[in-house]
Amino acid sequence: MEKEITIYDIAKILRLSPATVSRALNDHPAIKKQTKILINEKAAELGYRSNTFASNLRTRKTNTLGVIVPRLNSNFMSAVLAGMEEIANNVGYNLLISQSLESAGKEQANAKTMFNSRVDGLLVSIAYDTDSFDHFETLINRNIPVIFFDRVIDHPQCTTVIIDNNQAGYEATRHLLEEGCRKIMHVTGDVKRNVYSGRLDGYKRALAEWKLPIDESLILRTDLSQEAGIAAAERLHSMAEKPDGIFIANDLCAVTCMKALKEKGYNIPGDVAIVGFNNDPVSQVVEPHLTTVFYPGYLMGKTAMKAMINQLNGNKTADVKEPIILRSELIIRGSTVKSSNS
């Protein structure tokens, strides 16, 4: 195996001290520009590689941040990660990204890997079935900041970045009511998760405001997959008194449900008005275009990463106990506007 070139080899060849070589390679202001050029050119010629691992052990920093997400094959999560990476790269941090695949066990393994990889901080959107904070305590106990975003767990030492899911669910349901719907189905995910429990609470709040009863048979708890969208359409079709509106907690499930209903002969929105959630690109591919809630993924990623950098720099500008709440927006399209079809 070929010998690894060290700063001592460069120093010997150039007849300089190892300290001078080290400082030049790290762009220290005390070293003259011409000396830096000489040393960097010789380092490149010899194939010198900086020993980042050894440097990290000395500084106790890796300049690496861990990110755990439920799934990577999501438009929303892709936007979040793009926002995070922009901020991280601008301040010299790299991201180590893993997915839990909606499994608490995998999430626990990911958290352990992040700890063993010596990440300087960890950002997490938790899995469907996570019900404990224990696997993050090791990091917290070592003063490694943990920030939760989107799907969160409340912890007194951790910042959370969310939208007001209750208000978003309320506005989506209220829109259906304003369009004349009076029997509204809600297709949701696991209500252990804040995002889905919040949207469900908003749905119930809108119905209560309009003095309509909460019918539990109209609330479907699913995994919000494409299969769940088809099952929701079958459920509606089988009902004697059919819903005239559906609020579905993500766009892919909503689009699949809409497609299944159209194949059964339903007019959208004449027979059934449909609202989704996330404003994924698929919402504008289906006809009619899907009314949905814009979820600011890119901004969420940037906001969470800025909060992380502030904590790493010791600049906690706000109480970590208070969540950072971003604004969402209802985008009204053809899948709900009944007046245009009358």
Sine and cosine of phi, psi and omega as CSV:
sin_phi,cos_phi,sin_psi,cos_psi,sin_omega,cos_omega
0.00,0.00,0.71,-0.70,-0.02,-1.00
-0.93,0.37,0.67,-0.74,-0.05,-1.00
-0.92,0.39,0.69,-0.72,0.05,-1.00
-0.95,0.30,0.75,-0.66,0.02,-1.00
-0.96,0.29,0.71,-0.71,0.00,-1.00
-0.89,-0.46,0.16,-0.99,0.06,-1.00
-0.91,0.42,-0.41,0.91,0.02,-1.00
-0.94,0.34,-0.59,0.81,0.06,-1.00
-0.91,0.42,-0.69,0.72,0.01,-1.00
-0.90,0.44,-0.69,0.72,0.00,-1.00
-0.87,0.49,-0.66,0.75,-0.03,-1.00
-0.91,0.40,-0.69,0.73,-0.02,-1.00
-0.91,0.41,-0.65,0.76,-0.06,-1.00
-1.00,-0.01,-0.02,1.00,-0.02,-1.00
0.84,0.54,0.73,0.69,0.06,-1.00
-0.83,-0.55,0.22,-0.98,0.04,-1.00
-0.98,0.19,0.52,-0.85,0.07,-1.00
-0.84,0.55,-0.55,0.84,0.01,-1.00
-0.90,0.43,-0.66,0.75,0.02,-1.00
-0.90,0.44,-0.68,0.73,0.01,-1.00
-0.88,0.47,-0.72,0.70,0.00,-1.00
-0.87,0.50,-0.71,0.70,-0.02,-1.00
-0.91,0.40,-0.63,0.78,0.01,-1.00
-0.90,0.44,-0.68,0.73,0.00,-1.00
-0.92,0.40,-0.39,0.92,0.04,-1.00
-0.98,-0.17,0.24,0.97,0.08,-1.00
0.84,0.54,0.67,0.74,0.01,-1.00
-0.94,0.35,0.71,-0.70,-0.07,-1.00
-0.91,0.40,-0.29,0.96,-0.03,-1.00
-0.97,0.24,-0.25,0.97,-0.04,-1.00
-1.00,-0.08,0.71,-0.70,-0.03,-1.00
-0.90,0.44,0.50,-0.87,-0.07,-1.00
-0.86,0.51,-0.69,0.72,-0.03,-1.00
-0.91,0.42,-0.59,0.81,0.03,-1.00
-0.92,0.40,-0.65,0.76,0.05,-1.00
-0.87,0.50,-0.71,0.71,0.00,-1.00
-0.88,0.48,-0.73,0.69,0.00,-1.00
-0.84,0.54,-0.75,0.66,-0.06,-1.00
-0.93,0.37,-0.68,0.73,-0.01,-1.00
-0.92,0.40,-0.59,0.81,0.04,-1.00
-0.91,0.40,-0.67,0.74,0.01,-1.00
-0.92,0.40,-0.63,0.78,0.03,-1.00
-0.89,0.47,-0.67,0.74,0.01,-1.00
-0.92,0.40,-0.65,0.76,0.00,-1.00
-0.88,0.47,-0.64,0.77,-0.05,-1.00
-1.00,0.08,-0.16,0.99,-0.01,-1.00
0.98,0.20,0.55,0.84,0.01,-1.00
-0.93,0.37,0.68,-0.73,0.09,-1.00
-0.85,-0.53,0.75,-0.66,0.03,-1.00
-0.90,0.43,0.70,-0.71,0.03,-1.00
-1.00,0.06,0.99,0.17,-0.05,-1.00
-0.88,0.48,-0.62,0.78,-0.04,-1.00
-0.88,0.48,-0.72,0.70,0.01,-1.00
-0.91,0.42,-0.64,0.77,0.04,-1.00
-0.88,0.47,-0.65,0.76,0.00,-1.00
-0.89,0.45,-0.63,0.78,0.02,-1.00
-0.89,0.45,-0.57,0.82,0.01,-1.00
-0.96,0.29,-0.68,0.73,-0.09,-1.00
-1.00,0.04,-0.24,0.97,-0.08,-1.00
0.87,0.49,0.46,0.89,0.09,-1.00
-0.74,-0.67,0.62,-0.79,0.06,-1.00
-0.94,-0.33,-0.18,0.98,-0.11,-0.99
0.82,0.58,0.53,0.85,0.05,-1.00
-0.82,-0.58,0.72,-0.69,0.04,-1.00
-0.89,-0.45,0.69,-0.72,0.01,-1.00
-1.00,0.00,0.57,-0.82,0.08,-1.00
-0.72,-0.70,0.81,-0.58,0.08,-1.00
-0.90,-0.44,0.83,-0.56,0.01,-1.00
-0.83,-0.55,0.37,-0.93,0.02,-1.00
-0.90,0.44,-0.73,0.68,0.01,-1.00
-0.51,-0.86,0.54,-0.84,0.03,-1.00
-1.00,0.00,-0.35,0.93,-0.06,-1.00
-1.00,0.06,0.85,0.53,-0.04,-1.00
-0.66,-0.75,0.77,-0.64,0.04,-1.00
-0.87,0.50,-0.66,0.76,0.00,-1.00
-0.88,0.48,-0.75,0.66,-0.05,-1.00
-0.93,0.37,-0.54,0.84,0.08,-1.00
-0.88,0.48,-0.64,0.77,0.03,-1.00
-0.92,0.39,-0.66,0.75,0.03,-1.00
-0.86,0.51,-0.75,0.66,-0.05,-1.00
-0.91,0.42,-0.59,0.81,0.05,-1.00
-0.89,0.46,-0.67,0.74,0.04,-1.00
-0.90,0.44,-0.67,0.74,0.02,-1.00
-0.89,0.46,-0.72,0.69,-0.08,-1.00
-0.91,0.42,-0.59,0.80,0.01,-1.00
-0.86,0.51,-0.74,0.67,-0.02,-1.00
-0.93,0.36,-0.70,0.72,-0.05,-1.00
-0.88,0.48,-0.73,0.69,-0.03,-1.00
-0.90,0.44,-0.56,0.83,0.00,-1.00
-0.91,0.42,-0.40,0.91,-0.01,-1.00
-0.91,-0.41,0.29,0.96,0.15,-0.99
1.00,0.09,0.35,0.94,0.05,-1.00
-0.96,-0.28,0.55,-0.84,0.13,-0.99
-0.96,-0.27,0.41,-0.91,0.00,-1.00
-0.95,-0.32,0.69,-0.73,0.14,-0.99
-0.93,-0.36,0.94,-0.33,-0.18,-0.98
-0.94,-0.34,0.71,-0.70,0.08,-1.00
-0.66,-0.75,0.31,-0.95,0.02,-1.00
-0.84,-0.54,0.62,-0.78,-0.01,-1.00
-1.00,0.08,-0.24,0.97,-0.06,-1.00
0.82,0.57,0.60,0.80,0.04,-1.00
0.89,0.46,0.45,0.89,-0.02,-1.00
-0.87,-0.49,0.82,-0.57,0.04,-1.00
-0.88,0.47,-0.61,0.79,0.02,-1.00
-0.89,0.46,-0.69,0.72,0.03,-1.00
-0.92,0.39,-0.61,0.80,0.04,-1.00
-0.88,0.47,-0.66,0.75,0.04,-1.00
-0.88,0.48,-0.69,0.72,0.03,-1.00
-0.90,0.44,-0.64,0.77,0.03,-1.00
-0.89,0.46,-0.68,0.73,0.00,-1.00
-0.88,0.47,-0.64,0.77,0.03,-1.00
-0.91,0.42,-0.67,0.75,0.04,-1.00
-0.89,0.47,-0.66,0.75,0.02,-1.00
-0.89,0.46,-0.67,0.75,0.01,-1.00
-0.90,0.44,-0.72,0.70,-0.01,-1.00
-0.93,0.38,-0.40,0.91,0.05,-1.00
-0.99,0.12,0.02,1.00,0.07,-1.00
0.87,0.49,0.65,0.76,0.06,-1.00
-0.89,0.46,0.53,-0.85,0.00,-1.00
-0.98,0.20,-0.35,0.94,0.02,-1.00
-0.27,-0.96,0.28,-0.96,-0.05,-1.00
-0.70,-0.71,0.73,-0.68,0.07,-1.00
-0.90,-0.43,0.73,-0.68,-0.16,-0.99
-0.67,-0.74,0.70,-0.72,0.29,-0.96
-0.90,-0.44,0.88,-0.48,-0.28,-0.96
-0.99,0.16,0.33,-0.94,-0.04,-1.00
-0.96,0.26,0.27,-0.96,0.02,-1.00
-0.77,0.63,-0.75,0.66,-0.20,-0.98
-0.98,-0.20,0.24,0.97,0.06,-1.00
-0.94,0.33,0.80,-0.61,0.01,-1.00
-0.73,-0.68,0.26,0.97,-0.01,-1.00
-0.61,-0.79,0.50,-0.87,0.04,-1.00
-0.99,-0.13,-0.04,1.00,-0.21,-0.98
-0.81,0.59,-0.63,0.77,-0.10,-1.00
-0.96,0.29,-0.13,0.99,0.08,-1.00
-0.98,-0.19,-0.18,0.98,-0.06,-1.00
-0.89,0.45,-0.55,0.84,0.00,-1.00
-0.86,0.52,-0.66,0.75,0.01,-1.00
-0.94,0.34,-0.72,0.70,-0.02,-1.00
-0.86,0.51,-0.66,0.75,-0.03,-1.00
-0.91,0.40,-0.36,0.93,0.06,-1.00
-0.99,-0.13,0.23,0.97,0.00,-1.00
0.88,0.48,0.52,0.85,0.12,-0.99
-1.00,-0.04,0.90,-0.44,-0.08,-1.00
-0.91,0.42,0.65,-0.76,0.07,-1.00
-0.84,-0.54,0.79,-0.61,0.03,-1.00
-0.85,-0.52,0.75,-0.66,0.05,-1.00
-0.98,-0.21,0.60,-0.80,0.05,-1.00
-0.67,-0.74,0.46,-0.89,0.00,-1.00
0.89,0.46,-1.00,0.01,0.08,-1.00
-1.00,-0.01,0.88,-0.47,-0.20,-0.98
-0.79,-0.61,0.32,-0.95,0.20,-0.98
-0.86,-0.50,0.72,-0.69,0.04,-1.00
-0.97,0.25,0.78,-0.62,0.05,-1.00
-0.56,-0.83,0.71,-0.71,-0.10,-0.99
-0.88,0.47,-0.31,0.95,-0.03,-1.00
-0.95,-0.31,0.17,0.99,-0.09,-1.00
-0.82,-0.57,0.72,-0.70,0.11,-0.99
-0.97,0.24,0.57,-0.82,0.12,-0.99
-0.83,-0.55,0.59,-0.81,0.03,-1.00
-0.84,-0.55,0.88,-0.47,-0.14,-0.99
-0.60,-0.80,0.08,-1.00,0.30,-0.95
-0.95,-0.32,0.16,-0.99,0.08,-1.00
-0.99,0.10,1.00,0.04,-0.06,-1.00
-0.90,0.43,-0.54,0.84,0.04,-1.00
-0.88,0.48,-0.75,0.66,-0.01,-1.00
-0.91,0.41,-0.62,0.78,0.01,-1.00
-0.90,0.43,-0.68,0.73,0.04,-1.00
-0.91,0.42,-0.62,0.79,0.04,-1.00
-0.89,0.45,-0.73,0.69,-0.05,-1.00
-0.92,0.39,-0.60,0.80,0.04,-1.00
-0.90,0.44,-0.70,0.71,-0.02,-1.00
-0.94,0.33,-0.66,0.75,0.02,-1.00
-0.86,0.50,-0.62,0.78,0.03,-1.00
-0.87,0.49,-0.69,0.72,0.04,-1.00
-0.88,0.48,-0.65,0.76,0.03,-1.00
-0.90,0.43,-0.66,0.75,0.01,-1.00
-0.92,0.39,-0.41,0.91,0.05,-1.00
-1.00,0.05,0.09,1.00,0.10,-0.99
0.98,-0.19,-0.01,1.00,0.02,-1.00
-0.94,0.33,0.64,-0.77,0.02,-1.00
-0.77,-0.64,-0.17,0.99,0.05,-1.00
-0.77,-0.63,1.00,-0.06,-0.18,-0.98
-0.94,-0.33,0.84,-0.55,0.09,-1.00
-1.00,0.09,0.57,-0.82,0.10,-0.99
-0.83,-0.56,0.84,-0.54,0.05,-1.00
-0.96,-0.27,0.89,-0.45,-0.12,-0.99
-0.81,-0.59,0.04,-1.00,0.07,-1.00
-0.98,-0.18,-0.40,-0.92,0.01,-1.00
-0.94,0.34,0.91,-0.42,-0.10,-0.99
-0.97,0.24,0.06,1.00,0.22,-0.97
-0.92,0.39,-0.43,0.90,-0.01,-1.00
-1.00,0.08,0.68,-0.73,-0.06,-1.00
-0.84,0.54,-0.59,0.81,-0.07,-1.00
-0.89,0.45,-0.65,0.76,-0.06,-1.00
-0.99,0.11,-0.59,0.81,0.06,-1.00
-0.91,0.41,-0.60,0.80,0.03,-1.00
-0.91,0.42,-0.70,0.71,0.00,-1.00
-0.91,0.40,-0.61,0.79,0.05,-1.00
-0.90,0.43,-0.68,0.73,0.02,-1.00
-0.89,0.45,-0.62,0.79,0.04,-1.00
-0.91,0.41,-0.64,0.77,0.08,-1.00
-0.86,0.51,-0.73,0.68,-0.02,-1.00
-0.92,0.40,-0.59,0.81,-0.01,-1.00
-0.90,0.43,-0.65,0.76,0.02,-1.00
-0.91,0.41,-0.67,0.74,0.02,-1.00
-0.88,0.47,-0.67,0.74,0.00,-1.00
-0.89,0.45,-0.63,0.78,0.00,-1.00
-0.89,0.46,-0.54,0.84,0.02,-1.00
-1.00,-0.05,0.14,0.99,0.05,-1.00
0.85,0.52,0.64,0.77,0.08,-1.00
-0.97,-0.26,0.60,-0.80,-0.04,-1.00
-0.94,0.34,0.46,-0.89,0.11,-0.99
-1.00,0.04,0.92,-0.39,0.00,-1.00
-0.98,-0.22,0.96,-0.28,-0.06,-1.00
-0.88,0.47,-0.40,0.92,0.00,-1.00
-0.94,0.34,-0.25,0.97,0.02,-1.00
-1.00,-0.08,0.01,1.00,0.01,-1.00
-0.96,-0.28,0.94,-0.35,-0.04,-1.00
-0.97,-0.24,0.88,-0.47,0.05,-1.00
-1.00,-0.08,0.90,-0.44,-0.14,-0.99
-0.69,-0.72,-0.08,-1.00,0.13,-0.99
-1.00,-0.09,0.11,0.99,0.06,-1.00
0.85,0.52,0.48,0.88,0.05,-1.00
-0.99,0.12,0.05,-1.00,0.09,-1.00
-0.89,0.46,-0.61,0.79,0.03,-1.00
-0.89,0.45,-0.60,0.80,0.03,-1.00
-0.91,0.42,-0.58,0.82,0.05,-1.00
-0.90,0.43,-0.67,0.74,0.05,-1.00
-0.91,0.42,-0.67,0.74,0.00,-1.00
-0.90,0.44,-0.60,0.80,0.03,-1.00
-0.90,0.43,-0.63,0.77,0.04,-1.00
-0.91,0.42,-0.66,0.75,0.04,-1.00
-0.89,0.45,-0.66,0.75,0.00,-1.00
-0.89,0.46,-0.73,0.68,0.02,-1.00
-0.87,0.49,-0.71,0.71,-0.06,-1.00
-0.89,0.45,-0.48,0.88,-0.05,-1.00
-0.99,0.12,-0.20,0.98,-0.08,-1.00
-0.98,0.20,0.66,-0.76,0.05,-1.00
-0.91,0.41,-0.74,0.67,0.10,-1.00
-0.98,-0.21,0.98,-0.19,-0.16,-0.99
-0.99,0.15,0.63,-0.77,0.10,-0.99
-0.87,0.50,0.53,-0.85,0.06,-1.00
-0.96,-0.30,0.08,1.00,0.05,-1.00
-0.43,-0.90,0.52,-0.85,0.06,-1.00
-0.69,-0.72,0.75,-0.66,0.15,-0.99
-0.93,-0.37,0.91,-0.42,-0.07,-1.00
-0.91,-0.41,0.71,-0.70,-0.21,-0.98
-0.98,0.18,0.12,0.99,0.28,-0.96
-0.42,-0.91,0.34,-0.94,-0.17,-0.99
-0.95,0.31,-0.65,0.76,-0.05,-1.00
-0.88,0.48,-0.70,0.71,0.05,-1.00
-0.89,0.45,-0.65,0.76,-0.02,-1.00
-0.90,0.43,-0.70,0.72,-0.02,-1.00
-0.91,0.42,-0.66,0.76,0.02,-1.00
-0.90,0.44,-0.67,0.74,0.04,-1.00
-0.88,0.47,-0.71,0.71,0.00,-1.00
-0.86,0.50,-0.71,0.70,-0.01,-1.00
-0.88,0.48,-0.69,0.72,0.00,-1.00
-0.90,0.43,-0.63,0.78,0.02,-1.00
-0.93,0.37,-0.65,0.76,0.02,-1.00
-0.89,0.45,-0.61,0.79,0.03,-1.00
-0.91,0.42,-0.41,0.91,0.04,-1.00
-1.00,0.02,0.02,1.00,0.08,-1.00
0.99,-0.14,0.11,0.99,0.01,-1.00
-0.98,0.22,0.62,-0.79,0.11,-0.99
-1.00,-0.02,0.76,-0.65,0.05,-1.00
-0.93,-0.36,0.88,-0.48,0.14,0.99
-0.98,-0.17,0.13,0.99,-0.10,-1.00
-0.82,0.57,-0.74,0.67,0.03,-1.00
-1.00,0.05,-0.67,0.74,-0.03,-1.00
-0.62,-0.79,0.82,-0.57,0.10,-1.00
-1.00,-0.06,0.63,-0.78,-0.11,-0.99
-0.77,-0.64,0.73,-0.68,0.11,-0.99
-0.87,-0.49,0.71,-0.71,0.08,-1.00
-0.96,-0.29,-0.36,-0.93,-0.03,-1.00
-0.39,-0.92,0.77,-0.64,0.13,-0.99
0.84,-0.54,-0.44,0.90,-0.10,-1.00
0.87,0.50,0.71,0.70,0.11,-0.99
-0.93,0.36,0.39,-0.92,0.02,-1.00
-0.82,0.57,-0.52,0.86,-0.01,-1.00
-0.87,0.48,-0.38,0.92,-0.03,-1.00
-0.92,0.40,-0.35,0.94,0.00,-1.00
-0.95,-0.32,0.12,0.99,0.06,-1.00
-1.00,-0.05,-0.63,0.78,-0.01,-1.00
-0.94,0.34,0.45,-0.89,0.08,-1.00
-0.88,-0.47,0.76,-0.65,-0.12,0.99
-0.93,0.37,0.33,-0.94,0.03,-1.00
-0.86,0.51,0.55,-0.83,-0.15,-0.99
-1.00,0.07,0.81,-0.59,0.21,-0.98
-0.92,0.40,0.71,-0.71,-0.12,-0.99
-0.43,-0.90,0.15,-0.99,0.05,-1.00
-0.98,-0.22,0.85,-0.53,0.07,-1.00
-0.95,0.31,0.86,-0.51,-0.01,-1.00
-0.94,-0.34,0.92,-0.39,-0.17,-0.99
-0.97,0.25,0.97,0.24,-0.07,-1.00
-0.88,0.47,-0.73,0.69,-0.03,-1.00
-0.88,0.48,-0.70,0.71,0.03,-1.00
-0.91,0.41,-0.60,0.80,0.03,-1.00
-0.89,0.46,-0.68,0.73,0.03,-1.00
-0.88,0.47,-0.71,0.70,0.01,-1.00
-0.90,0.44,-0.67,0.74,-0.04,-1.00
-0.91,0.41,-0.70,0.71,0.01,-1.00
-0.89,0.45,-0.65,0.76,-0.01,-1.00
-0.94,0.34,-0.61,0.79,0.06,-1.00
-0.89,0.45,-0.64,0.77,0.04,-1.00
-0.89,0.45,-0.63,0.77,0.03,-1.00
-0.90,0.44,-0.73,0.68,-0.01,-1.00
-0.88,0.47,-0.65,0.76,0.04,-1.00
-0.86,0.51,-0.67,0.74,0.00,-1.00
-0.92,0.39,-0.65,0.76,0.02,-1.00
-0.91,0.42,-0.51,0.86,0.02,-1.00
-1.00,0.02,0.04,1.00,0.01,-1.00
0.97,0.24,0.35,0.94,-0.03,-1.00
-0.94,-0.34,0.92,0.40,0.05,-1.00
-0.97,0.23,0.99,-0.16,-0.09,-1.00
-0.99,0.15,-0.20,0.98,-0.02,-1.00
-0.61,-0.79,0.33,-0.94,0.05,-1.00
-0.91,0.41,0.83,-0.55,-0.04,-1.00
-0.90,0.43,-0.31,0.95,0.00,-1.00
-0.95,0.32,-0.38,0.92,-0.01,-1.00
-1.00,-0.02,0.85,-0.53,0.00,-1.00
-0.92,0.39,0.49,-0.87,0.16,-0.99
-1.00,0.02,0.89,-0.45,-0.11,-0.99
-0.94,-0.33,0.86,-0.50,0.03,-1.00
-0.99,-0.11,0.39,-0.92,-0.04,-1.00
-1.00,0.06,0.66,-0.75,0.15,-0.99
-0.95,-0.32,0.09,-1.00,-0.04,-1.00
-0.49,-0.87,0.73,-0.68,0.08,-1.00
-0.98,0.21,0.82,-0.57,0.03,-1.00
-0.95,-0.30,0.93,-0.38,-0.10,-0.99
-1.00,0.01,0.83,-0.56,0.01,-1.00
-0.75,-0.66,-0.21,-0.98,-0.17,-0.98
-0.93,0.38,-0.31,0.95,-0.09,-1.00
-0.96,0.30,-0.11,0.99,-0.03,-1.00
-0.78,-0.63,-0.27,0.96,-0.15,-0.99
-0.99,0.11,1.00,0.02,-0.09,-1.00
-0.92,0.40,-0.52,0.85,-0.09,-1.00
-0.87,0.49,-0.51,0.86,-0.02,-1.00
-0.97,0.24,-0.18,0.98,-0.02,-1.00
-0.95,-0.33,0.10,1.00,-0.05,-1.00
-1.00,0.05,0.00,0.00,0.00,0.00
